[in-house]
Amino acid sequence: MKNQYQIIIVGGGNAGLSVASKLLMKDKNLEIAVIDPATKHYYQPAWTLVGSGVFNIKNTERNQKDVIPKGVQWIQKGVSEFHPSENSVTLSDGSKIGYQYLVVAAGIQLNWGEVKGLKENLGKNGVCSNYSFDHANYTFECIKNLKSGKAIFHNPHTPVKCGGAPHKIMYMAGDYFRKNGTLNNINIEYWSGAGKLFAVPKYEKTLLKVVDRIHAKLNFMVKLTEIDGENKIAKFVGFGENNKDQEFTVPFDMIHVTPPQSAPDFIKNSPLSNAAGWVDVDKHTLQHSKFENIFSLGDSSGLPTSKTGAAIRKQAPVLVENLYSLIQNEKMTSTYNGYTSCPLVTGYGKLVLAEFDYDGNPQETFPMDQSKERWSMYILKRYVLPWLYWSKILTGKA
């Protein structure tokens, strides 16, 4: 490890490695270091399918060393502090390294400890989550073993990565119950910190029909505060005008929990963050609002769009073009329109492919109405997208 690099990328996930690969494709002489302490790399979009019993979780994991682009220096440490005024970062071991240009792609932080009792009960007592590699398989155990009772699916009061995941698993569970003749014996409830099921009306209309099909009850503007696993009770508190500060004690037989999420602490507590704790960047250029040699994309950025891998795929080329223009002392001309996508599995062999921009306008890829449930889109999710991720996206070719 040197003490100075031309370009430092903080984060070796989808966003960081996509940018690194695309930069080297543009100019193989660029000097790039990726900082990330992880030993493993995960394809997390498949974890809903793992929790539905149709995907092997082992196929979502690879060694980090095997996905780092050739020609990139991998610094296997964490970052503890940013010093943008002196163009340096402090690493977890206390050492400092400098940069000419910085890309922050550090992902999102899962705050399991924010819900009392969640960490202690995860993976037992009917408490499951597809947001954990170690526990996603337990989700399907809970679904297939439930013959009667109450199944709760939870969406937190914070932004999350893959905003559709908290209710996608509900649709899959409902379809499993229907196929196995137990749906009429199970009460499905959705408890969410959001004000509606889905932000874009075109797609929400279809999803509400799916909700009706599985007889699910929707509850909005609530925050999960505690899990009592032994007694199988979840505690929520309401907020907003209709149920402000109201407490709800809800029994369950299984509960799928999506942990509250935030930007990583070392970003929240840095000069790079906005008021909400995310990296403060221009939503079109992805350049930092105060420090012109800093860019950000992906889940840790303050971009006002859903935090998805599909969004990163559109953000990465914009960032690369603008960063390279800056290096070449040229005007930045590439812009990002907020495109994001959420492949919403609505049952076994059914998927709604939601694609939209900052304003919630559909930005659909295929010449068909993507708000309809389709088998072809399910096949895309199940087989094509995982291959695309490992073979093309991480390597900068897509």
N, C-alpha and C positions, 0 to 999 in steps of 0.2 A: 504493500500500500504506500502510495506517495502522499505528500502533504498538500498537493494541489492538482486539480483536474480542470480540463476545459469545461466539461459538462458533468454535473452530478445529478443523478436521478435518485430520489429518496422513495424507495418502494419497488419491490420486485414482483409485483402481482401482474395482472392483466395490463393495467395502464402503463406501468413503468417499463415492462419488457416490450410491449408493443411500440412505445416511443423509441426505446433504444434500438430496436430492430429497424424501424423506419428511418431513423437518423443515419444509421450505418449504410442502409441501402441508398440514401441520398449522397452520402460522402463517407467513404470507408476510412478516411484519414482523421475523422473526428475522434477525439479522446474522451471516452465516456466511462464513468464509474457508476455502478448501481449499488446502493446501500440497502441491505435487507438482511436481518438476522435469521430468517426462516430456513429450515433444512428441507421443507416440503412445499410443493406448489399444488394448489387444488383447483379443479374445475367445479366451482360451487353451484352453477346453474342446474346441475344434474341432481342436486341433493333432494329436491322435491320428488323426483322420480325414485330416488333411493328410498325415501320415506313412504312411497307408494308401492314399493315392492317390485319395481320393474327395472332397476338399474343397480349394477354392482358397484358399491362404493369404492372398491379397490381401483376401479377404472377412472376414478376422479382424482387420483393422487399420483404425483411424480416427484422425483428428487429435484430439488431446486437447482442443483448444479447441472442437471441435464437440460434445463430450459433457458439458462442464461445464454444470450446470444454470443457467438464467437466474436472476439474482438472487444468485448466489454470486460472491464475490471469489476469483479464482484467483491464488495467489501461486506463480509458477513458479520455485521454489527448493527446495533440499533442507533437511532439518532435521539439525543436528549435535548438539544437546543439549536435554534437557528440564530445566526448573527448576520442579518442581511446588510447591515451598514458596513460590515467588513468582509462580506462575501465568503462566509465560512459557516461550518456546522460543527457542533460538538457531538462526538459519538458517545455511546453508552459506557465506554471504558475511559472517558475523560479526554481522549485525544481530539485534536481539531484538524479538519482538512478544509482547504479553500477551493473555490470554484470561480469560473468566469460566468457560467450560466447554471441555473438551478431549476430542476423540474420536480415538483412535489406530487407524488402519486402514492401516498402512504396508506390508502384504503380507509376503512371505517373501523371504529372500535366497538366491540360488543360488550355492553355493560351488564353482564349477568348479575352482578352484585346489587344492582339498583332495585331488584324485586326481592323482598325478604323471603328466604326459604327456597329460592329458585335453584341456586347452585347445589344445595344439599339434596334436592329431590330430583334433579335432572337425571333421566335414565332409569327411574324407578317410580313406584306409586302412581303410574299412569301419566307421569309428567315427561313430555317429549319435546324435541325441537329439531327441525331439519337444518337449523343454523349451526349445528355442532357436528363435525366429522365423526366424533366418537359416539354420538347418540342418534344419528339420523336413522339407522337401522331399527332402533327401538320404536320410532314412530310407527313403522309398519307392524311391529309386534303389538302395539296398542290397538291399532285399527283392526287387525285380523282377529284379535282375541276378544274384542268388544261385541257382545251379542245383544245387550240391552243397556239402557242407562243414558247418561248425558256425555256428549263429546263437545268440548269447548275448543274453539280456535281463536287465538289471540293476535291482535295487531297493536303494537305499542303506540305511544303518543309522540314518538320521535320519528324523524326520517329513518329509513332502513334501506339496506341494499336489496335490490329486487323487490320493489314495493308490492308486487303481486303475490309473492311467496306465502305470506300469512293466510291468504284465502285460497290459493291454488290447492294446498294440501286439504283444505276443507272440501273442495269439489271432488277431489280424488277419493277421500274417505267416504263421502256421500255416495259416490258411484260404486265403491266397493260394497258398502252396506246394501245398496239396491240390488247389485248382482248376486249377493249372497242371502237375500231375503230377510235381512234384519233391519232395513231402513225404518219400518214402521214401529220398531221397538226402541229406536234410538232418537233422542232429542239432540239436534245439532244447533249449537249457538256460536255466533261470531261476536266477539267483544273487541271493539276497536277504538283507538284514540283519535281516529280520523272522523270527519264529519259525513263521509259517504263511502260507498264501497269502492268506487273507482273514479278517477278525476275526469275522464273523458266520456261524455254522455253516450257517444256512439257504441262504445264497448261496454259501458256499464249496463246499458239496456239488455244486452245478451246475458251478462253475468247475473242480473237480477232474475232472469228466467231460470238460470241454473240453480240459483238459491231456492226458488220456488219448487224446482224439481226434486231437490233433496230435503225440502221442508225445513230449511234452516231459519233461525230467528236472528235478526241483526240488531246489535246494540252499538251505538256510536258515542263518541266523546267521553270515553272512560279510560282510566289509567289503572293498570294492574299494579297492586302494591305488595301483595303477599301470596305465597303458595304454602298451604298447610297440607303436606303430602300424606301424612298418616291419616288425617281425617278427610282427605280429598275435598278440600275447600279452597277456592280462589277468592281473594278479596280485591275489589275494585273501588275506586273513587271517581265520581263523575265530575266533569267540568263543563263550562259553557252554560248558557242561560237556562236550559231546560232541567238539568240535573246537577247544578253546581254544588260541589262538596257533598253530594249524596253518596253514602256508602252502600256497596252491594256485596253480600256474602253469597257466593255461588257454589253449590256442590258440583262435583264432576266425577266421572268415571275415568275419563282421559282428558288431558288438556295439552294442546300443542301451543307452546309459548315461543314468540319471537322476542328476543331480548331488546330492551331499549338500546339505541345506538347513537354514536356521536363521532365527531372527529377525534383522532388520537390525542391524548393529553398533551403530548409535546408540540402539537399544532395549536390546540386551544390556548395554550399558555405562551404563545409566541407572537412576535411582531407581525407575523404573516396572516393572522386570523382576522375574520370579521367579527361582528358582535355576537354571532351565533356559534363561533368557534371554528368555522371552516376556512380554508384558504381563500383569501379575498382576491378574486380575479375578475377581469372583464368577461362578461358572459358570451361575448362573440369572438374575441381574440385569444382568450385563455391566458392572457398576460396579467401579472399581478397589478393591482391598482396603484401601488406605491413604488414597487421596485421593478424596474423595467427588464432586468435580466433574470427574473423569476417567473415561471409559468406553473400551472397546475391543471390537472384533469382527474377524472374519475371520482371515486367516492369521497375523498378528502377535500375536494374542491367545493367552493361555494356556488357552483353553477345551479341555477334554480330549475333543475329537471330531475327526473327519476334517476336513481343511482343504479345503473345496469351495465352489464358488459356490452350491450349493443350501443349504449350511449358512448362508451369509451371507444368503440370501433370508429365512430364518426368524429370524436374529439381528437384522437391521436393524430390523424393526418393534418388537421388544422393547426394543432400545436407545433408539429414538426415543421410545417411550411413557415409559420410565423417565427419560430425560434431560429430557423436557418436563415431567414431573411434578415433578422436582427444581427446574426453573426456576420453576414455579408454586407452589413450597413445598407440594406435595402428596405423599402417600405413594406410593412406587413399588409397583406391583401386577403389572406384566407379568413373566412368567418364560419362560425358554428351556429346553427339555428335552433339548438336545443333538442335535436332529434334524440329520441330514446325509444326503446322497444320492450315490450313485456309479452313473452309467449305464455299465454294463460291456459294451462291445461285445465280442462273443465270436466274431464272424465277419462277413462281408459280408451285411447284412440280418438280423443276429441281435444281440439285446441283452438283458441281465439288468438290471433297474432295482432296485438295492439301496437301500433307505431304512430308516434305523434311528435310535435315540436313544442317549443316553449309556450306557445299560445293554446295548446291542446288541439291543434288542427291535425287530423290524420295525415300521415306521410307514408302511405302504404307502398310496399315493394312490388306486390303481385297484382296482376290485372283481374282482381276479383274483390268481392266484399269481404274484407278480413275480419269483420265483426261477427261473422257466422262461424259456428263450430265446424272444424274440418279435420278429417283424418289425415290429409296430406300435410297439414301444418304440425300435427302431432308427430308424424314421421320425421319432419324437419327437426323438431326439438329433440326427439329421441335418438336419432342416428346422425343427422348431418351436422348439427351445430357442435357436438363434442369433437368430431373430426376436424371441423373448420377451426376450432379453438386451438387444438394442439398443433395442427399442421400449417395453418395459414395466419391466424391472428397473432399468435405470439411471435411468429417469425417475420411479421411485418408485411406479409403478402396479401392481406385482406383487411 
